[in-house]
Amino acid sequence: MLDRFLSADARNFRPSAIRAFAKWINDPKVISFAGGSPSPETFPAERMAAIAEHVVRERRAVALQYGPTRGLPRLCEFVASLCRARGIACASDEVILTTGSQQALDLIAHTLVDPGDVVAVELPTYIGGTSSFYARSAKLAGVLQDDDGILPESLAEVARKNRPKLLYVIPNFQNPSGRLMSQRRRSRVLEIAREQDFLIIEDDPYGELVHVDGADTTPMKSRDTEGRVLYLGTFSKVLAPGVRCGWIVAPKMLIERLQIAKQAADLCSAMLDQSIVDEYCHAGELPAQIERVRAFYRGKRAVMLDALEKNFGGRAQWTSADGGLFTFMTLNEDVDAAARVQKAVANGVAYVPGAPFFVDGSGRNTMRLTFAKEPDARIREGVTRLASVLPSLS
């Protein structure tokens, strides 16, 4: 009965295929390669607890109060300086803080996308991004990629045929594929955006999580001379996702519009969260924390790749996961990975099927595996269990 009251946009809402697996993430009986949650072992919990006590006691008028919609000014300036260190020319008035980078995607979709607009996305791409665009009744067009990222010829063809308003891209250790886009490809993507006149949403949640030497994570935004790239970042992967603090860097005119959209969404992001992050960063502790997080996940990645080679060598291909939290596996067999999820869970291991990450209906024989959460021994055991489920797929 209530369906008739839904808006046209609400009818396009799509549930997250990742969230559907959340029930297994914390089940001790199931070894979970499903959720993309950072490991609690990386959280600077004791330090953040001390900072939280300090800001509540000493800065309560700010930390427990409403605040500016764009975010704490000192934290906005810190984000601007962080981005400048990444090669991005920006000032603090070109930054808006968001309730995680997921809100950044929602605000951008709300501000820039009209029903029927085309948004180009990678094949595969992050489900949280596509959910935001579908919620605005956008049409999504998939762009092919390989291990060096987006294929420029595919992007050019999609742009000619579909005239997209936006391209959504995750160049650094993409979710779900774990791939790092080459700098040459980034330059060409930006050239195509200029030629075909669309904007680029550059989502960079994993750029600090580098696991190999020589990985060039310089943002596309660093060579943007026209204000064509909106750059998104977050503290979730290097500090803790519970302090919901992300950001958008964009031309001031767009920031002002995004600020109005955010006023309607939540007035301001949580001031306690911002205050904790602000104090932590102002104390100069972020660089050492990033190094600790990198070392932690570097070890997890090595265990996962070794286990995959031992159990799936010759039967599948997977990405090298040179950074980030994921590897993406493609089975040699022409099978539907989603059809084996329940059997895998019954065998004590969970993964996310790859098909929901593809907007064109492909990817049925793929899966995303995260090495972030489980201890080393459980990673090895989980891959062995997974291998025991999959041999009968041929």
N, C-alpha and C positions, 0 to 999 in steps of 0.2 A: 504493500500500500504506500509506503513512504518513498519508493523508488521514483515516483512521479515528481517529487520535490527536489531531486538531485539536479545540480547544475550540469551543463554540458561538459565542463571540465571534470567534474567529479565522476562522470561516467567513463572518463578516460584514465582514472587512477589505476595504477598497476601495483600489486603488492611486490615486495622485494623477495626474489628467489633466495637471496642470502639469508634474510631474516627468517625464512621458513625453516632453516636449519638451526636456528638459535637454540632450540630445545636440546640439541645434542652437544652444544659447545661445552657445557659444564657438567655433563653426565660422566661421572668417573668410569663407568663401564664402557664408554665409547671413546676411542682415540679419534680426536677431531682434527681433521685437516680442512674443516669447512669454514668456520668464521675467520674473518680477517682482523680479529681483535689483537692489539699488541699484548705481549706477555706482561702480566703484573710484576714479574721479576725486574722489569726495566723501569718501573715507576719509582721516582725519588720520593717515596712516601714519607719517610721520617722528616726530610727537609721540608716537604710541602706542608706537613702537619705543623711544623714550627712556624712556617710562614703564615699559614692560615690563622693560627692563634694570634700572631703578631698583628695581622691586618684587621682581624675582628676586634681586638682590644685597642689598638692604637690608631686605626684608620677606619673606624666603624662608620663615620659620617660619609665616607666614600664607598667602602666595601659592602655595606648593608643598605645602601640607598639606591634610588634610581640614578642613572648616569647618562652621559651624552650618548646619543644614538650611534655616532660614529665610533665610540669606544674611548677608553682612557687615553688622554692625549700623550702621556709619556710612553704608553705601550704602542700607540700608533707610530710614534717616532722611532721606537725600537724596531718595529716591523719594517718601516721604511729603510732604516739602516741595514737590516738583515737583507732586504732585497737589493739595496745598493751593493752590498758585498757580493751578491750573485750577478752583478753586472747590469742591474735594472736601474735606470735613472728615474727616481721618484722622490716626491716630497711627502710629508706626513698628511697633507690635505688630499693626497691621492690614494689614501688608505681608508678602508672601513673594516672594522672588526665585526665578525659574525659569530653566531652560535654554532661553531664548527664549520667546516667547509661545505657540509651538506646544505646548511642554510644559505651559504653563498650561491650555490647552484640554484636553489629555489628562488632567491631574490633576483638573480640574473634572468631566469626564465620568466618570472613575473614581470620584470621591467622591460625585457626586449622581445619576448616571443608573443605573437598573435596566433590565434587559431589558424591552422593551415600553413603556417611558416615551416620551412624545411630546416632542420638541424642535421648537419653531417656529423657522423660519429665513426669511431674506429670499429673494425670487426676483429676481435670482440671489444667491448667497452664496459665501463663501470655501470652497474645497474642503478645506482643512486642518481647518476646523471640522467640516464634515459627516463627514470621515473619522474624527475623534475620537468623534463620537456614534454612527456606524455600528459602530465597533469595540466599543461597549458594547451592541450590539443594540437601539439606540433606533429609534423610528419618527420620521421627519422630516416635518413639515407645512410647506408653503410659504406665505409671506405676500407678497402683491403689494406692489410699490413703484412710485413714479413719481419724477420728478426732485427732489421734496422728501423722499424717503425712504419709509418704510413707510406704507401706506394704513391708517389706523386702523380703518376699517370692515372691511377684510380681516382684520386682526389680531383684531378682536372676534369675527368669524365663526369664524375658525380656533380661537380659544380656546373658544368655546361648543361647537363640534363635537368638539374633540379633547382638551380639558382638558390642555394642555401643562404639563410641570413647569418647562421653561426656554424662554426666547426668546434666541436668539443673534443679535446685531445688531452691525453696524459702522457707526456713525452718521457718522463723519468720513471722507469721500473713500473710500467703500467699495471693497473688493476683491471683485468685479471691476469694478463699475459706475463707480467714481469719484465717486458721488453724495454730496452733503452733506445729511443729514437736517435739516430746519428745526427750530428750537427749539420751535415750537408742536407739531409732530408728536412730538417727544421727550416733551413734557409729557403728551400724550394717551396715548402708549405706556405711560408709567409709570402713568397712571391706570388703564388697562386691566389692567396687571399686578396692581395692587392689587385691582381689582374681581374678576378671575378667579383671583387667587392663584397666580401663577407668578413665578419668579425671572428676572432678566435678566442675561445675560452681555454686557457692553459691551466690545467689542474695539476698541482705539484705537491701532493701529500707525502711522497716517498723520496724526494730528491736528496735528503740528508742521509738516507739509509743506503750507503754505498758499501758493497762487499768486495770489490775488486779494485786493483790499482788501474789508473788510466781511464776510468769512466768519466766522460765529459757530460756533466749535468747542467751546463750553462742554459738558462731558460731562453725560450724563444722570445720572450718579452724583452730580453736584453738588446735585441737588434730591431725592435719595433720603433720606427720613427714617426708613425702616423697615429698612435693611440688605438691601434687596431686589435691589440691583444689585451684581454682581461686576465690577470694573473692571480691564481688562487693558491693559498697555502694554509697550513694548520700546525698547531702545536700537539695535536693528538698522538702522532706517531713517535715523537721524541720526548714528550713529557708524559701525558696521560690523557686518554680520550674523555675521561670524566670531567675534566676542566674544559668545557666546550668553548674553544677559542680558535677561530680561524680568521681568514682575512681575504679581502679582494684589493688588488692594486689596479687602478684604472684611471683614465682621464678624469679630471675634477668634475666636469659636467656630468659624466655618468655616475660618479660617486655621489653627487648631490641627488640624483634621481633614485639611486639605490638606497640612500638614506631615508628618503620619503617612503619607499617600499618597506624598509625595515621598521619605521615608526608604526606602520599599520600591522606589521607582523608581531613585534614583541617590545616595542618602545626602545629597548636596549638589551644587549646581551648581559648575562649575569655579572654583576659588578664584583661579587666575591670571586668568581672564577678569574675574571680579568685582573683583579688585585693580586691574586696569588701568582699568576703568570708574570705580571708586571714586576713584582718584588723579586721573583726568582731570576728573571732576565736582567734586571737592573743590578743584581748582585754579581753578575758576570759568570753565572754558573752553567749557562746553556752549552757552551762549547765542550766542556768536559762531559756533560750528560750525553751529548750527541756521540762522543767517542765511545762511551760505555755502551750505548744502545747499538752502535755499529758492531762492536766486538761481540756482543751477545748474539745478534742475528747472523753474523758472519759464521759463527760456529754452527748454528742451527741449519743454515743453508747447506753447509758442507755435509752434515749428517744426512739431510734429505736427498741431496744429489747422489751421494754414495749409495744410499738404500735403493733409489730408483734404478741406478745402473745395475745393481746386483739382482734386482727383481724384475725389471722391465726391459733390460737390454735386448734389442732386437724385436721387441713387441710393441714399442711405443716411442714417441719422441716427446721431449719436454724442453722448456726454455731454460736458459742457464741461470736465471735469477741473479744477475750481477748486482742487484740492489733490491730494496723493497721487502715484501713479506710473502711473495707468491712465486710458484712455478706453475706453468700451464701445460698439461699433458694431452697429447693427441694420440689416441689408440690407433694402431695399425688396422685393426678390425673395423669393419663398417657396422658399428653397433650404436645403440642408444644408451649413453652413460646414465641418463636419468632413470632408465628402466632397472638399473642395478643398485640404486641407492638403498632401497629397503633391505636387499640381501646383504649389502655391505654393512649396514648398521646392525643387522642381526649377527654379523660376524665381528662386530665390535669396532668398526671404523667408519668414519663419515667424511664425505667430500662434497663439493658443490659441482653439479653437472654444468658443462660449459655452455649449452645451448641458450640459456636465458641471457647470456652476455652478447649474443649476436642478434641484431635487429632484423636480419634478413632470413631468419629461420634455419641457418646453418649451424655447424658446431656440435651436432648431436653426439659425435664420438670424442668429445673433449671433456676435460674436467680441470677445475682449479684446486690446487693443493697449497695450503699455507703451512709454513714451518715455524710460525711465530709462537704458538701456544704450548706445544707438548714438549716434555723432557726428551732428551736424546734417545733413551732406550725405548720410549713409547713411539717416537718417530720411526725407528727401525722396525719395531713390531707392527706398527700401523701399516707401513708399506708392504710388509710381508703378508698381512691379512688382506690388504687390498689386492695383491697379486693372486691370492688364492680364490678370490671372488671372480676375477676377470678372465681366467683361461678359457672358460666355456663359452666365451662370447663369439668365437669364430663361427 
